[in-house]
Amino acid sequence: MSGCMGTEMKQGGHAVVHRASWLVPIVASPVSNGAVMVRNGTVLAFGRYSAVKAQCPAHTEEIDHGSSAILPALVNAHTHVELSALHGRIPLPQNGFPAWIERLFALRTRLSSGELEEGCRTGEDLLARGATGLYGDITNGMNLSRTLHSAVPARVSFLEVLGFNIEDLDQAVPPHLLQHIEESDRGGGSCSSIAAHACYSTSESILKSAKDWTRSRRLPFSIHTAEHPEEIEFLREGTGFCRGLLERLGKWVPGWQPPGTTPVRYLDRLGILDSHTLLVHAVHMTEDDWEVVARRQCAVCFCPRSNRNLNVGLPDIRQAIRLGIPSALGTDSLAGNTDLDLFEEAAFVLDLYPEIHPEKVLYMMTQGGAQALHKTSLFGSIESGKRSALVAVSLPDSVPRSQLSETIIRKGREGAWRWASCPEAD
């Protein structure tokens, strides 16, 4: 389902009440016969229909979504929209990370700027057609300052820095891009920050200076962490595919000594881990790693379909939930996934981890994502003052409360949803 169906946008600022058989605020219990009142892209009130109706000003329009669940737009916490130009060009699944990255390098270098631009537009359209209201995007620069192609979604753009043989952040990031990030609107729906690629591709100095830069500005910081076995081998032994790749690319540093520990322990030793750090993938984690992540209050974004497609293993999402670690879902890129649909990602989690309650999964794909991107003031739940990016998922008649979250995910995966309200992106 694509397009924006927010009737209040057509009403010149008039209030609109959206009613449905279920209202799912995410941070509060679902409300049967619920409603939400919105105006000018902002939620004014929500709750039981009768209570919201009593607060309505004159000339308020009402839209009845019938047997549906109204919930906040989804938050896809990790994508690479620039790679959307590679959709379908890498056969999936691949036989491990080395095979996949070799294909990616070969194809990525051939893409023209026009193909990358078209890929970004395609990716944004796919995100909007997947009920996404906010996404976290890893960019090499192109998608840092682009005007959003459609009314939804908004984005948090992470400029990715890497360079195993580079010690100075100013060498890794052009000054004009740092200035753009400094000037990005941190109070609106979209903003910019910095991400490091990974421990095996980024020097210790760059890791620390990039994190210090974001920390001083209270911006989120993202890094791919413990994604594949080759990363673990490299940090423990300094051998294997990652070393060979660095040598072949001319990025190897003679005399470099491996830290001899896990990616999480290495990042903790460097002072990278805190409540503004988002660890992406977290597949190859020890029990001690999880304890460190919980203690440092990091967020984690899981992309299990990408992990499956790259044949790198699968993350222990259950452990993150058990420890209360802020957890989100992402689709990763169209170079390693078949779509950017978070309903599909969530349904995969339900199938693969039947012991995880569907309410937890629904939380991960909304409020959990907003927490990971530090955008809970605007996205992730239905609350007064938040953006009125809302979707209505069609439900069978008389869905019991106990089956509501799973039914929402399954029906969303089938495409049985529509935009109830989608304010223009900032």
Secondary structure, DSSP 8 states (H G I E B T S, - for coil): --S---GGGGTTT--EEEEEEEE--SSS--EEEEEEEEETTEEEEEEEHHHHHHT--TT-EEEE--SEEEEE-EEEEEE-GGGGGGTTTS-SS-SSHHHHHHHHHHHHTT--HHHHHHHHHHHHHHHHTTTEEEEEEEESSTTTS---SSSS-EEEEEEEE-BTT---HHHHS-HHHHHHHHHS-SSSS-EEEEEE--TTTB-HHHHHHHHHHHHHTT--EEEEES-SHHHHHHHHHS-SHHHHHHHHHT---TT-----S-HHHHHHHTT--STTEEEEE--S--HHHHHHHHHHT-EEEE-HHHHHHTTS----HHHHHHTT--EEE----TTTSS---HHHHHHHHHHH-TTS-HHHHHHIIIIIHHHHTT-TTTSSS--TTSB--EEEEE--TT--GGGHHHHHHHHHHTT-EEEEE-----
